[in-house]
């Protein structure tokens, strides 16, 4: 949104503050990175996604999902983890 209003320079401190507040909340970090990618900040979003991935692992090192991912079909069930 700031990009469309030619106020891109204001976005960086807002993203940094949001990332700091999210700390280790993987779903929130993914949303922040998604927003960054919508602004074509590909390089800047990568560490945020890596942080989300690290935050989304349990003690065994297995990735923890926020829920099933589907194409909107309520019949789609997540596959069991092999982890």
For each residue, the residues with C-beta under 8 A, 3 or more apart:
1: 4 5
2: 5 7 8 10 11 14 39
3: 6 7 8 11 39
4: 1
5: 1 2
6: 3
7: 2 3 10 11
8: 2 3 11 39
9: 12
10: 2 7 13 14
11: 2 3 7 8 14 15 39
12: 9 15 16
13: 10 16 17
14: 2 10 11 17 18
15: 11 12 18 19 32 35 36 41 44
16: 12 13 19 20
17: 13 14 20 21
18: 14 15 21 22 28 32
19: 15 16 22 29 32 48 51
20: 16 17 23
21: 17 18
22: 18 19 25 28 29 32
23: 20 55
24: 29 51 54 55
25: 22 28 29 55
26: 29 30 52 53 55 56 64 66
27: 30 31 52 66
28: 18 22 25 31 32
29: 19 22 24 25 26 32 33 48 49 51 52 55
30: 26 27 33 34 49 52
31: 27 28 34 35
32: 15 18 19 22 28 29 35 36 48
33: 29 30 36 37 45 46 48 49 52
34: 30 31 37 38 45
35: 15 31 32 38 39
36: 15 32 33 39 41 44 45 48
37: 33 34 40 41 42 45
38: 34 35
39: 2 3 8 11 35 36
40: 37
41: 15 36 37 44 45
42: 37 45 46
43: 46
44: 15 36 41 47 48
45: 33 34 36 37 41 42 48 49
46: 33 42 43 49 50
47: 44 50 51
48: 19 29 32 33 36 44 45 51 52
49: 29 30 33 45 46 52 53
50: 46 47 53 54
51: 19 24 29 47 48 54 55
52: 26 27 29 30 33 48 49 55 56
53: 26 49 50 56 57 63
54: 24 50 51 57
55: 23 24 25 26 29 51 52
56: 26 52 53 63 64 65 66
57: 53 54 61 62 63 64
58: 61 62 64
59:
60: 83
61: 57 58 83
62: 57 58 81 83
63: 53 56 57 81 83
64: 26 56 57 58
65: 56 68 69 78
66: 26 27 56
67: 78
68: 65 76 77 78
69: 65 78
70: 73 74 76
71: 76
72:
73: 70 76
74: 70
75:
76: 68 70 71 73
77: 68
78: 65 67 68 69
79:
80:
81: 62 63
82:
83: 60 61 62 63
